[in-house]
Amino acid sequence: MIVITSNDISGKRVVKTLGLVRGSTIRARHLGRDILAMLRMMVGGEVHEYTKMLAEAREQAIDRMLEEAHTLGANAVVAVRFMTSMVASGAAEILCYGTAVVVEEE
């Protein structure tokens, strides 16, 4: 399946728009990761524990969006975007959304 942030796919044309698809996950911080993150913040640099956690959350949100697109019969998702919001202290939602479409060669 083609997943793209732009509205158009080079060499393809949209023959059917199926609608909005989305996938989300809510992740909470882990006490062990928090301790390591606090130590890392004291010395500076990238907080690898959170980087990994958020990367996994984005992948899960994309997978869930693609499942929904596949169910609709799409072979591509265009105009893909991410959004993050805090839902509780220490927990955040990662949302991935886009437009499910059917494309074919031009």
Gaussian input, Z-matrix of N, CA and C with variables (Angstrom, degrees):
# hf/3-21g

backbone

0 1
 N
 C     1     B1
 C     2     B2     1     A1
 N     3     B3     2     A2     1     D1
 C     4     B4     3     A3     2     D2
 C     5     B5     4     A4     3     D3
 N     6     B6     5     A5     4     D4
 C     7     B7     6     A6     5     D5
 C     8     B8     7     A7     6     D6
 N     9     B9     8     A8     7     D7
 C    10    B10     9     A9     8     D8
 C    11    B11    10    A10     9     D9
 N    12    B12    11    A11    10    D10
 C    13    B13    12    A12    11    D11
 C    14    B14    13    A13    12    D12
 N    15    B15    14    A14    13    D13
 C    16    B16    15    A15    14    D14
 C    17    B17    16    A16    15    D15
 N    18    B18    17    A17    16    D16
 C    19    B19    18    A18    17    D17
 C    20    B20    19    A19    18    D18
 N    21    B21    20    A20    19    D19
 C    22    B22    21    A21    20    D20
 C    23    B23    22    A22    21    D21
 N    24    B24    23    A23    22    D22
 C    25    B25    24    A24    23    D23
 C    26    B26    25    A25    24    D24
 N    27    B27    26    A26    25    D25
 C    28    B28    27    A27    26    D26
 C    29    B29    28    A28    27    D27
 N    30    B30    29    A29    28    D28
 C    31    B31    30    A30    29    D29
 C    32    B32    31    A31    30    D30
 N    33    B33    32    A32    31    D31
 C    34    B34    33    A33    32    D32
 C    35    B35    34    A34    33    D33
 N    36    B36    35    A35    34    D34
 C    37    B37    36    A36    35    D35
 C    38    B38    37    A37    36    D36
 N    39    B39    38    A38    37    D37
 C    40    B40    39    A39    38    D38
 C    41    B41    40    A40    39    D39
 N    42    B42    41    A41    40    D40
 C    43    B43    42    A42    41    D41
 C    44    B44    43    A43    42    D42
 N    45    B45    44    A44    43    D43
 C    46    B46    45    A45    44    D44
 C    47    B47    46    A46    45    D45
 N    48    B48    47    A47    46    D46
 C    49    B49    48    A48    47    D47
 C    50    B50    49    A49    48    D48
 N    51    B51    50    A50    49    D49
 C    52    B52    51    A51    50    D50
 C    53    B53    52    A52    51    D51
 N    54    B54    53    A53    52    D52
 C    55    B55    54    A54    53    D53
 C    56    B56    55    A55    54    D54
 N    57    B57    56    A56    55    D55
 C    58    B58    57    A57    56    D56
 C    59    B59    58    A58    57    D57
 N    60    B60    59    A59    58    D58
 C    61    B61    60    A60    59    D59
 C    62    B62    61    A61    60    D60
 N    63    B63    62    A62    61    D61
 C    64    B64    63    A63    62    D62
 C    65    B65    64    A64    63    D63
 N    66    B66    65    A65    64    D64
 C    67    B67    66    A66    65    D65
 C    68    B68    67    A67    66    D66
 N    69    B69    68    A68    67    D67
 C    70    B70    69    A69    68    D68
 C    71    B71    70    A70    69    D69
 N    72    B72    71    A71    70    D70
 C    73    B73    72    A72    71    D71
 C    74    B74    73    A73    72    D72
 N    75    B75    74    A74    73    D73
 C    76    B76    75    A75    74    D74
 C    77    B77    76    A76    75    D75
 N    78    B78    77    A77    76    D76
 C    79    B79    78    A78    77    D77
 C    80    B80    79    A79    78    D78
 N    81    B81    80    A80    79    D79
 C    82    B82    81    A81    80    D80
 C    83    B83    82    A82    81    D81
 N    84    B84    83    A83    82    D82
 C    85    B85    84    A84    83    D83
 C    86    B86    85    A85    84    D84
 N    87    B87    86    A86    85    D85
 C    88    B88    87    A87    86    D86
 C    89    B89    88    A88    87    D87
 N    90    B90    89    A89    88    D88
 C    91    B91    90    A90    89    D89
 C    92    B92    91    A91    90    D90
 N    93    B93    92    A92    91    D91
 C    94    B94    93    A93    92    D92
 C    95    B95    94    A94    93    D93
 N    96    B96    95    A95    94    D94
 C    97    B97    96    A96    95    D95
 C    98    B98    97    A97    96    D96
 N    99    B99    98    A98    97    D97
 C   100   B100    99    A99    98    D98
 C   101   B101   100   A100    99    D99
 N   102   B102   101   A101   100   D100
 C   103   B103   102   A102   101   D101
 C   104   B104   103   A103   102   D102
 N   105   B105   104   A104   103   D103
 C   106   B106   105   A105   104   D104
 C   107   B107   106   A106   105   D105
 N   108   B108   107   A107   106   D106
 C   109   B109   108   A108   107   D107
 C   110   B110   109   A109   108   D108
 N   111   B111   110   A110   109   D109
 C   112   B112   111   A111   110   D110
 C   113   B113   112   A112   111   D111
 N   114   B114   113   A113   112   D112
 C   115   B115   114   A114   113   D113
 C   116   B116   115   A115   114   D114
 N   117   B117   116   A116   115   D115
 C   118   B118   117   A117   116   D116
 C   119   B119   118   A118   117   D117
 N   120   B120   119   A119   118   D118
 C   121   B121   120   A120   119   D119
 C   122   B122   121   A121   120   D120
 N   123   B123   122   A122   121   D121
 C   124   B124   123   A123   122   D122
 C   125   B125   124   A124   123   D123
 N   126   B126   125   A125   124   D124
 C   127   B127   126   A126   125   D125
 C   128   B128   127   A127   126   D126
 N   129   B129   128   A128   127   D127
 C   130   B130   129   A129   128   D128
 C   131   B131   130   A130   129   D129
 N   132   B132   131   A131   130   D130
 C   133   B133   132   A132   131   D131
 C   134   B134   133   A133   132   D132
 N   135   B135   134   A134   133   D133
 C   136   B136   135   A135   134   D134
 C   137   B137   136   A136   135   D135
 N   138   B138   137   A137   136   D136
 C   139   B139   138   A138   137   D137
 C   140   B140   139   A139   138   D138
 N   141   B141   140   A140   139   D139
 C   142   B142   141   A141   140   D140
 C   143   B143   142   A142   141   D141
 N   144   B144   143   A143   142   D142
 C   145   B145   144   A144   143   D143
 C   146   B146   145   A145   144   D144
 N   147   B147   146   A146   145   D145
 C   148   B148   147   A147   146   D146
 C   149   B149   148   A148   147   D147
 N   150   B150   149   A149   148   D148
 C   151   B151   150   A150   149   D149
 C   152   B152   151   A151   150   D150
 N   153   B153   152   A152   151   D151
 C   154   B154   153   A153   152   D152
 C   155   B155   154   A154   153   D153
 N   156   B156   155   A155   154   D154
 C   157   B157   156   A156   155   D155
 C   158   B158   157   A157   156   D156
 N   159   B159   158   A158   157   D157
 C   160   B160   159   A159   158   D158
 C   161   B161   160   A160   159   D159
 N   162   B162   161   A161   160   D160
 C   163   B163   162   A162   161   D161
 C   164   B164   163   A163   162   D162
 N   165   B165   164   A164   163   D163
 C   166   B166   165   A165   164   D164
 C   167   B167   166   A166   165   D165
 N   168   B168   167   A167   166   D166
 C   169   B169   168   A168   167   D167
 C   170   B170   169   A169   168   D168
 N   171   B171   170   A170   169   D169
 C   172   B172   171   A171   170   D170
 C   173   B173   172   A172   171   D171
 N   174   B174   173   A173   172   D172
 C   175   B175   174   A174   173   D173
 C   176   B176   175   A175   174   D174
 N   177   B177   176   A176   175   D175
 C   178   B178   177   A177   176   D176
 C   179   B179   178   A178   177   D177
 N   180   B180   179   A179   178   D178
 C   181   B181   180   A180   179   D179
 C   182   B182   181   A181   180   D180
 N   183   B183   182   A182   181   D181
 C   184   B184   183   A183   182   D182
 C   185   B185   184   A184   183   D183
 N   186   B186   185   A185   184   D184
 C   187   B187   186   A186   185   D185
 C   188   B188   187   A187   186   D186
 N   189   B189   188   A188   187   D187
 C   190   B190   189   A189   188   D188
 C   191   B191   190   A190   189   D189
 N   192   B192   191   A191   190   D190
 C   193   B193   192   A192   191   D191
 C   194   B194   193   A193   192   D192
 N   195   B195   194   A194   193   D193
 C   196   B196   195   A195   194   D194
 C   197   B197   196   A196   195   D195
 N   198   B198   197   A197   196   D196
 C   199   B199   198   A198   197   D197
 C   200   B200   199   A199   198   D198
 N   201   B201   200   A200   199   D199
 C   202   B202   201   A201   200   D200
 C   203   B203   202   A202   201   D201
 N   204   B204   203   A203   202   D202
 C   205   B205   204   A204   203   D203
 C   206   B206   205   A205   204   D204
 N   207   B207   206   A206   205   D205
 C   208   B208   207   A207   206   D206
 C   209   B209   208   A208   207   D207
 N   210   B210   209   A209   208   D208
 C   211   B211   210   A210   209   D209
 C   212   B212   211   A211   210   D210
 N   213   B213   212   A212   211   D211
 C   214   B214   213   A213   212   D212
 C   215   B215   214   A214   213   D213
 N   216   B216   215   A215   214   D214
 C   217   B217   216   A216   215   D215
 C   218   B218   217   A217   216   D216
 N   219   B219   218   A218   217   D217
 C   220   B220   219   A219   218   D218
 C   221   B221   220   A220   219   D219
 N   222   B222   221   A221   220   D220
 C   223   B223   222   A222   221   D221
 C   224   B224   223   A223   222   D222
 N   225   B225   224   A224   223   D223
 C   226   B226   225   A225   224   D224
 C   227   B227   226   A226   225   D225
 N   228   B228   227   A227   226   D226
 C   229   B229   228   A228   227   D227
 C   230   B230   229   A229   228   D228
 N   231   B231   230   A230   229   D229
 C   232   B232   231   A231   230   D230
 C   233   B233   232   A232   231   D231
 N   234   B234   233   A233   232   D232
 C   235   B235   234   A234   233   D233
 C   236   B236   235   A235   234   D234
 N   237   B237   236   A236   235   D235
 C   238   B238   237   A237   236   D236
 C   239   B239   238   A238   237   D237
 N   240   B240   239   A239   238   D238
 C   241   B241   240   A240   239   D239
 C   242   B242   241   A241   240   D240
 N   243   B243   242   A242   241   D241
 C   244   B244   243   A243   242   D242
 C   245   B245   244   A244   243   D243
 N   246   B246   245   A245   244   D244
 C   247   B247   246   A246   245   D245
 C   248   B248   247   A247   246   D246
 N   249   B249   248   A248   247   D247
 C   250   B250   249   A249   248   D248
 C   251   B251   250   A250   249   D249
 N   252   B252   251   A251   250   D250
 C   253   B253   252   A252   251   D251
 C   254   B254   253   A253   252   D252
 N   255   B255   254   A254   253   D253
 C   256   B256   255   A255   254   D254
 C   257   B257   256   A256   255   D255
 N   258   B258   257   A257   256   D256
 C   259   B259   258   A258   257   D257
 C   260   B260   259   A259   258   D258
 N   261   B261   260   A260   259   D259
 C   262   B262   261   A261   260   D260
 C   263   B263   262   A262   261   D261
 N   264   B264   263   A263   262   D262
 C   265   B265   264   A264   263   D263
 C   266   B266   265   A265   264   D264
 N   267   B267   266   A266   265   D265
 C   268   B268   267   A267   266   D266
 C   269   B269   268   A268   267   D267
 N   270   B270   269   A269   268   D268
 C   271   B271   270   A270   269   D269
 C   272   B272   271   A271   270   D270
 N   273   B273   272   A272   271   D271
 C   274   B274   273   A273   272   D272
 C   275   B275   274   A274   273   D273
 N   276   B276   275   A275   274   D274
 C   277   B277   276   A276   275   D275
 C   278   B278   277   A277   276   D276
 N   279   B279   278   A278   277   D277
 C   280   B280   279   A279   278   D278
 C   281   B281   280   A280   279   D279
 N   282   B282   281   A281   280   D280
 C   283   B283   282   A282   281   D281
 C   284   B284   283   A283   282   D282
 N   285   B285   284   A284   283   D283
 C   286   B286   285   A285   284   D284
 C   287   B287   286   A286   285   D285
 N   288   B288   287   A287   286   D286
 C   289   B289   288   A288   287   D287
 C   290   B290   289   A289   288   D288
 N   291   B291   290   A290   289   D289
 C   292   B292   291   A291   290   D290
 C   293   B293   292   A292   291   D291
 N   294   B294   293   A293   292   D292
 C   295   B295   294   A294   293   D293
 C   296   B296   295   A295   294   D294
 N   297   B297   296   A296   295   D295
 C   298   B298   297   A297   296   D296
 C   299   B299   298   A298   297   D297
 N   300   B300   299   A299   298   D298
 C   301   B301   300   A300   299   D299
 C   302   B302   301   A301   300   D300
 N   303   B303   302   A302   301   D301
 C   304   B304   303   A303   302   D302
 C   305   B305   304   A304   303   D303
 N   306   B306   305   A305   304   D304
 C   307   B307   306   A306   305   D305
 C   308   B308   307   A307   306   D306
 N   309   B309   308   A308   307   D307
 C   310   B310   309   A309   308   D308
 C   311   B311   310   A310   309   D309
 N   312   B312   311   A311   310   D310
 C   313   B313   312   A312   311   D311
 C   314   B314   313   A313   312   D312
 N   315   B315   314   A314   313   D313
 C   316   B316   315   A315   314   D314
 C   317   B317   316   A316   315   D315

   B1=1.4500
   B2=1.5279
   B3=1.3052
   B4=1.4625
   B5=1.5310
   B6=1.3205
   B7=1.4662
   B8=1.5226
   B9=1.3403
   B10=1.4626
   B11=1.5317
   B12=1.3202
   B13=1.4670
   B14=1.5234
   B15=1.3245
   B16=1.4657
   B17=1.5277
   B18=1.3187
   B19=1.4640
   B20=1.5197
   B21=1.3337
   B22=1.4601
   B23=1.5131
   B24=1.3321
   B25=1.4507
   B26=1.5198
   B27=1.3054
   B28=1.4613
   B29=1.5332
   B30=1.3369
   B31=1.4575
   B32=1.5106
   B33=1.3142
   B34=1.4761
   B35=1.5190
   B36=1.3141
   B37=1.4579
   B38=1.5167
   B39=1.3046
   B40=1.4613
   B41=1.5195
   B42=1.3282
   B43=1.4601
   B44=1.5261
   B45=1.3391
   B46=1.4597
   B47=1.5251
   B48=1.3239
   B49=1.4639
   B50=1.5156
   B51=1.3299
   B52=1.4579
   B53=1.5173
   B54=1.3229
   B55=1.4556
   B56=1.5112
   B57=1.3171
   B58=1.4567
   B59=1.5205
   B60=1.3296
   B61=1.4567
   B62=1.5168
   B63=1.3108
   B64=1.4563
   B65=1.5251
   B66=1.3164
   B67=1.4528
   B68=1.5101
   B69=1.3147
   B70=1.4586
   B71=1.5196
   B72=1.2965
   B73=1.4566
   B74=1.5149
   B75=1.3011
   B76=1.4574
   B77=1.5222
   B78=1.3012
   B79=1.4627
   B80=1.5173
   B81=1.3186
   B82=1.4602
   B83=1.5185
   B84=1.3047
   B85=1.4620
   B86=1.5232
   B87=1.2970
   B88=1.4575
   B89=1.5270
   B90=1.3005
   B91=1.4650
   B92=1.5272
   B93=1.3164
   B94=1.4651
   B95=1.5149
   B96=1.3225
   B97=1.4639
   B98=1.5237
   B99=1.3307
   B100=1.4655
   B101=1.5210
   B102=1.3084
   B103=1.4689
   B104=1.5268
   B105=1.3442
   B106=1.4653
   B107=1.5249
   B108=1.3306
   B109=1.4647
   B110=1.5246
   B111=1.3284
   B112=1.4623
   B113=1.5279
   B114=1.3175
   B115=1.4619
   B116=1.5249
   B117=1.3327
   B118=1.4569
   B119=1.5296
   B120=1.3297
   B121=1.4590
   B122=1.5325
   B123=1.3239
   B124=1.4639
   B125=1.5298
   B126=1.3228
   B127=1.4658
   B128=1.5262
   B129=1.3153
   B130=1.4630
   B131=1.5228
   B132=1.3085
   B133=1.4554
   B134=1.5147
   B135=1.2891
   B136=1.4672
   B137=1.5221
   B138=1.3173
   B139=1.4594
   B140=1.5338
   B141=1.3307
   B142=1.4639
   B143=1.5269
   B144=1.3300
   B145=1.4582
   B146=1.5281
   B147=1.3298
   B148=1.4636
   B149=1.5225
   B150=1.3195
   B151=1.4649
   B152=1.5216
   B153=1.3234
   B154=1.4683
   B155=1.5286
   B156=1.3303
   B157=1.4615
   B158=1.5334
   B159=1.3321
   B160=1.4652
   B161=1.5308
   B162=1.3287
   B163=1.4657
   B164=1.5304
   B165=1.3172
   B166=1.4678
   B167=1.5256
   B168=1.3247
   B169=1.4660
   B170=1.5227
   B171=1.3425
   B172=1.4730
   B173=1.5216
   B174=1.3333
   B175=1.4684
   B176=1.5197
   B177=1.3197
   B178=1.4583
   B179=1.5267
   B180=1.3202
   B181=1.4701
   B182=1.5264
   B183=1.3415
   B184=1.4703
   B185=1.5268
   B186=1.3325
   B187=1.4707
   B188=1.5242
   B189=1.3155
   B190=1.4680
   B191=1.5297
   B192=1.3262
   B193=1.4604
   B194=1.5291
   B195=1.3352
   B196=1.4579
   B197=1.5255
   B198=1.3193
   B199=1.4693
   B200=1.5262
   B201=1.3220
   B202=1.4675
   B203=1.5269
   B204=1.3443
   B205=1.4682
   B206=1.5241
   B207=1.3202
   B208=1.4699
   B209=1.5272
   B210=1.3186
   B211=1.4728
   B212=1.5305
   B213=1.3326
   B214=1.4700
   B215=1.5293
   B216=1.3335
   B217=1.4551
   B218=1.5132
   B219=1.3098
   B220=1.4656
   B221=1.5234
   B222=1.3257
   B223=1.4638
   B224=1.5330
   B225=1.3483
   B226=1.4628
   B227=1.5287
   B228=1.3311
   B229=1.4625
   B230=1.5194
   B231=1.3220
   B232=1.4614
   B233=1.5259
   B234=1.3273
   B235=1.4697
   B236=1.5265
   B237=1.3233
   B238=1.4616
   B239=1.5234
   B240=1.3208
   B241=1.4566
   B242=1.5254
   B243=1.3278
   B244=1.4540
   B245=1.5088
   B246=1.3203
   B247=1.4552
   B248=1.5269
   B249=1.2992
   B250=1.4589
   B251=1.5148
   B252=1.3173
   B253=1.4601
   B254=1.5245
   B255=1.3162
   B256=1.4517
   B257=1.5238
   B258=1.3317
   B259=1.4635
   B260=1.5230
   B261=1.3273
   B262=1.4700
   B263=1.5265
   B264=1.2843
   B265=1.4600
   B266=1.5246
   B267=1.3133
   B268=1.4591
   B269=1.5134
   B270=1.3368
   B271=1.4691
   B272=1.5211
   B273=1.3298
   B274=1.4638
   B275=1.5259
   B276=1.3237
   B277=1.4608
   B278=1.5220
   B279=1.3243
   B280=1.4590
   B281=1.5228
   B282=1.3164
   B283=1.4628
   B284=1.5228
   B285=1.3149
   B286=1.4607
   B287=1.5244
   B288=1.3368
   B289=1.4537
   B290=1.5233
   B291=1.3104
   B292=1.4537
   B293=1.5177
   B294=1.3375
   B295=1.4550
   B296=1.5224
   B297=1.3251
   B298=1.4527
   B299=1.5193
   B300=1.3200
   B301=1.4605
   B302=1.5290
   B303=1.3094
   B304=1.4636
   B305=1.5218
   B306=1.3277
   B307=1.4592
   B308=1.5167
   B309=1.3257
   B310=1.4697
   B311=1.5107
   B312=1.3149
   B313=1.4630
   B314=1.5218
   B315=1.3406
   B316=1.4729
   B317=1.5125
   A1=108.32
   A2=115.85
   A3=121.62
   A4=108.14
   A5=115.51
   A6=121.80
   A7=106.21
   A8=115.86
   A9=119.57
   A10=110.19
   A11=115.78
   A12=119.72
   A13=112.65
   A14=117.39
   A15=119.32
   A16=110.06
   A17=116.23
   A18=121.15
   A19=112.50
   A20=116.85
   A21=121.92
   A22=110.21
   A23=115.41
   A24=121.89
   A25=107.41
   A26=116.29
   A27=121.25
   A28=110.40
   A29=115.49
   A30=121.09
   A31=114.87
   A32=117.39
   A33=121.77
   A34=109.19
   A35=115.17
   A36=119.03
   A37=109.04
   A38=115.29
   A39=121.27
   A40=108.29
   A41=116.49
   A42=120.61
   A43=112.39
   A44=115.55
   A45=118.97
   A46=108.98
   A47=115.83
   A48=121.83
   A49=107.57
   A50=116.47
   A51=121.35
   A52=113.53
   A53=116.84
   A54=119.75
   A55=114.41
   A56=114.75
   A57=123.84
   A58=110.69
   A59=115.61
   A60=121.83
   A61=107.73
   A62=115.63
   A63=118.66
   A64=109.87
   A65=113.24
   A66=120.94
   A67=107.27
   A68=115.92
   A69=118.16
   A70=110.37
   A71=114.36
   A72=122.36
   A73=107.59
   A74=115.66
   A75=120.98
   A76=107.09
   A77=115.00
   A78=120.67
   A79=110.02
   A80=114.70
   A81=121.22
   A82=108.90
   A83=115.20
   A84=119.99
   A85=109.01
   A86=115.35
   A87=123.36
   A88=108.40
   A89=116.98
   A90=120.93
   A91=112.24
   A92=117.24
   A93=120.56
   A94=111.68
   A95=116.62
   A96=120.27
   A97=110.90
   A98=116.33
   A99=119.88
   A100=111.09
   A101=116.81
   A102=120.06
   A103=109.91
   A104=116.52
   A105=119.85
   A106=111.08
   A107=116.16
   A108=120.27
   A109=111.14
   A110=117.16
   A111=119.98
   A112=110.91
   A113=116.29
   A114=119.89
   A115=110.64
   A116=116.18
   A117=120.33
   A118=110.22
   A119=117.44
   A120=120.26
   A121=111.51
   A122=116.33
   A123=119.94
   A124=111.38
   A125=116.63
   A126=119.65
   A127=112.07
   A128=117.20
   A129=121.44
   A130=111.96
   A131=115.32
   A132=121.35
   A133=112.37
   A134=114.07
   A135=120.67
   A136=110.33
   A137=116.10
   A138=121.62
   A139=106.49
   A140=115.46
   A141=121.97
   A142=112.93
   A143=116.59
   A144=120.07
   A145=111.19
   A146=116.53
   A147=120.46
   A148=111.52
   A149=117.27
   A150=120.59
   A151=109.79
   A152=116.37
   A153=121.09
   A154=111.04
   A155=116.62
   A156=120.65
   A157=111.12
   A158=116.53
   A159=119.60
   A160=111.97
   A161=117.59
   A162=120.76
   A163=110.11
   A164=117.02
   A165=120.73
   A166=110.98
   A167=117.06
   A168=121.17
   A169=110.70
   A170=117.66
   A171=120.51
   A172=110.97
   A173=116.80
   A174=120.22
   A175=111.42
   A176=117.18
   A177=120.31
   A178=110.88
   A179=117.67
   A180=120.93
   A181=110.44
   A182=117.40
   A183=120.71
   A184=109.96
   A185=116.81
   A186=120.43
   A187=111.29
   A188=117.06
   A189=120.50
   A190=111.36
   A191=116.96
   A192=120.61
   A193=110.23
   A194=116.63
   A195=120.63
   A196=112.12
   A197=117.61
   A198=121.00
   A199=110.44
   A200=115.70
   A201=120.52
   A202=110.68
   A203=116.84
   A204=121.09
   A205=110.64
   A206=116.59
   A207=121.03
   A208=110.80
   A209=116.69
   A210=121.93
   A211=111.43
   A212=116.09
   A213=120.45
   A214=112.79
   A215=117.27
   A216=120.85
   A217=114.53
   A218=117.25
   A219=121.59
   A220=110.77
   A221=115.32
   A222=119.98
   A223=110.78
   A224=116.27
   A225=121.29
   A226=109.46
   A227=114.32
   A228=120.81
   A229=106.31
   A230=116.17
   A231=121.48
   A232=110.08
   A233=115.53
   A234=122.97
   A235=111.61
   A236=117.16
   A237=122.26
   A238=110.18
   A239=115.19
   A240=122.61
   A241=109.21
   A242=115.77
   A243=123.17
   A244=108.99
   A245=115.41
   A246=121.28
   A247=107.32
   A248=115.45
   A249=121.09
   A250=108.81
   A251=115.66
   A252=119.19
   A253=109.09
   A254=115.29
   A255=120.10
   A256=108.08
   A257=116.85
   A258=120.51
   A259=112.18
   A260=115.97
   A261=121.58
   A262=107.08
   A263=115.88
   A264=118.95
   A265=108.80
   A266=115.77
   A267=120.06
   A268=114.77
   A269=118.82
   A270=121.55
   A271=109.59
   A272=115.37
   A273=120.31
   A274=109.95
   A275=115.05
   A276=121.28
   A277=108.40
   A278=115.57
   A279=122.38
   A280=105.29
   A281=116.70
   A282=122.66
   A283=108.59
   A284=115.62
   A285=122.23
   A286=106.16
   A287=117.17
   A288=119.06
   A289=110.63
   A290=114.90
   A291=121.30
   A292=110.07
   A293=115.95
   A294=121.55
   A295=108.92
   A296=115.90
   A297=121.72
   A298=108.68
   A299=116.15
   A300=121.26
   A301=110.52
   A302=114.21
   A303=121.47
   A304=105.18
   A305=116.04
   A306=121.17
   A307=110.20
   A308=114.40
   A309=119.94
   A310=108.51
   A311=115.51
   A312=120.97
   A313=110.37
   A314=115.94
   A315=119.86
   A316=110.02
   D1=137.75
   D2=178.06
   D3=-85.56
   D4=130.69
   D5=177.00
   D6=-127.20
   D7=122.71
   D8=-172.95
   D9=-144.98
   D10=148.23
   D11=-178.99
   D12=-85.06
   D13=-17.24
   D14=179.62
   D15=-85.90
   D16=171.80
   D17=-179.58
   D18=-85.22
   D19=-18.55
   D20=-176.88
   D21=-122.97
   D22=151.71
   D23=176.35
   D24=-116.69
   D25=120.13
   D26=-178.26
   D27=-57.75
   D28=129.50
   D29=178.95
   D30=82.84
   D31=0.12
   D32=-179.98
   D33=-126.69
   D34=157.04
   D35=172.80
   D36=-130.02
   D37=143.04
   D38=179.78
   D39=-77.20
   D40=123.07
   D41=178.53
   D42=-105.06
   D43=-15.60
   D44=178.56
   D45=-157.78
   D46=132.28
   D47=175.19
   D48=-102.20
   D49=124.46
   D50=-175.32
   D51=-100.39
   D52=-16.81
   D53=175.13
   D54=116.34
   D55=-176.00
   D56=-177.04
   D57=-67.94
   D58=134.60
   D59=171.05
   D60=-128.32
   D61=149.54
   D62=-177.58
   D63=-151.65
   D64=158.43
   D65=174.60
   D66=-146.16
   D67=143.88
   D68=-179.86
   D69=-146.12
   D70=162.90
   D71=173.45
   D72=-149.88
   D73=151.20
   D74=176.05
   D75=-116.43
   D76=126.38
   D77=-179.04
   D78=-119.20
   D79=139.67
   D80=176.59
   D81=-110.93
   D82=149.53
   D83=177.11
   D84=-66.79
   D85=154.97
   D86=-179.63
   D87=-111.92
   D88=135.15
   D89=-176.11
   D90=-53.85
   D91=-44.35
   D92=179.06
   D93=-61.82
   D94=-43.17
   D95=178.12
   D96=-66.26
   D97=-36.50
   D98=179.52
   D99=-62.41
   D100=-41.44
   D101=-179.89
   D102=-63.62
   D103=-47.05
   D104=178.32
   D105=-63.22
   D106=-39.98
   D107=-180.00
   D108=-63.99
   D109=-41.88
   D110=179.35
   D111=-62.56
   D112=-41.71
   D113=177.43
   D114=-62.14
   D115=-42.07
   D116=-179.45
   D117=-66.54
   D118=-37.10
   D119=179.42
   D120=-65.31
   D121=-29.06
   D122=179.71
   D123=-68.97
   D124=-34.06
   D125=-178.62
   D126=-99.24
   D127=-12.07
   D128=178.54
   D129=90.87
   D130=166.77
   D131=178.97
   D132=105.99
   D133=-179.16
   D134=-178.27
   D135=-69.06
   D136=140.10
   D137=177.30
   D138=-93.49
   D139=87.20
   D140=-173.24
   D141=-58.39
   D142=-33.63
   D143=-178.26
   D144=-61.28
   D145=-43.36
   D146=179.49
   D147=-77.04
   D148=-34.49
   D149=177.38
   D150=-58.79
   D151=-46.74
   D152=179.96
   D153=-64.49
   D154=-43.80
   D155=-178.91
   D156=-61.24
   D157=-44.15
   D158=-178.99
   D159=-70.89
   D160=-35.02
   D161=176.65
   D162=-63.07
   D163=-42.94
   D164=177.62
   D165=-64.18
   D166=-39.44
   D167=179.37
   D168=-65.28
   D169=-41.80
   D170=177.92
   D171=-62.09
   D172=-43.38
   D173=179.70
   D174=-63.02
   D175=-40.55
   D176=178.37
   D177=-65.73
   D178=-40.47
   D179=178.21
   D180=-64.24
   D181=-41.66
   D182=177.42
   D183=-62.07
   D184=-46.57
   D185=-179.74
   D186=-57.97
   D187=-42.04
   D188=-179.91
   D189=-67.80
   D190=-37.83
   D191=176.08
   D192=-63.29
   D193=-43.66
   D194=-179.25
   D195=-66.37
   D196=-35.01
   D197=174.81
   D198=-58.93
   D199=-45.32
   D200=179.67
   D201=-64.47
   D202=-41.85
   D203=178.82
   D204=-63.80
   D205=-42.50
   D206=178.96
   D207=-61.93
   D208=-41.33
   D209=178.43
   D210=-59.62
   D211=-34.86
   D212=178.98
   D213=-78.85
   D214=-12.08
   D215=-178.82
   D216=94.40
   D217=16.65
   D218=-178.82
   D219=-77.53
   D220=152.82
   D221=170.58
   D222=-118.46
   D223=6.80
   D224=176.53
   D225=-159.50
   D226=155.63
   D227=172.39
   D228=-129.55
   D229=123.12
   D230=-178.46
   D231=-109.98
   D232=165.58
   D233=177.76
   D234=56.24
   D235=41.92
   D236=-178.37
   D237=-72.67
   D238=136.23
   D239=179.85
   D240=-138.39
   D241=159.33
   D242=174.16
   D243=-118.84
   D244=150.34
   D245=174.87
   D246=-144.18
   D247=143.70
   D248=178.56
   D249=-126.36
   D250=139.10
   D251=175.09
   D252=-144.31
   D253=146.78
   D254=177.38
   D255=-84.33
   D256=128.05
   D257=-179.50
   D258=-105.46
   D259=-19.04
   D260=176.40
   D261=-161.47
   D262=167.22
   D263=177.64
   D264=-61.94
   D265=117.01
   D266=179.10
   D267=87.25
   D268=5.14
   D269=179.43
   D270=-133.61
   D271=136.99
   D272=-178.07
   D273=-133.43
   D274=148.37
   D275=174.19
   D276=-99.64
   D277=135.11
   D278=171.46
   D279=-109.33
   D280=122.13
   D281=-179.83
   D282=-117.19
   D283=132.83
   D284=175.51
   D285=-121.02
   D286=130.61
   D287=-178.76
   D288=-145.29
   D289=157.96
   D290=179.13
   D291=-170.97
   D292=-170.58
   D293=-179.61
   D294=-110.47
   D295=121.97
   D296=178.22
   D297=-78.53
   D298=132.35
   D299=-178.64
   D300=-140.38
   D301=164.02
   D302=169.86
   D303=-110.49
   D304=126.36
   D305=179.02
   D306=-120.50
   D307=156.96
   D308=172.84
   D309=-142.55
   D310=165.99
   D311=-179.88
   D312=-60.35
   D313=145.71
   D314=177.25
   D315=-76.52

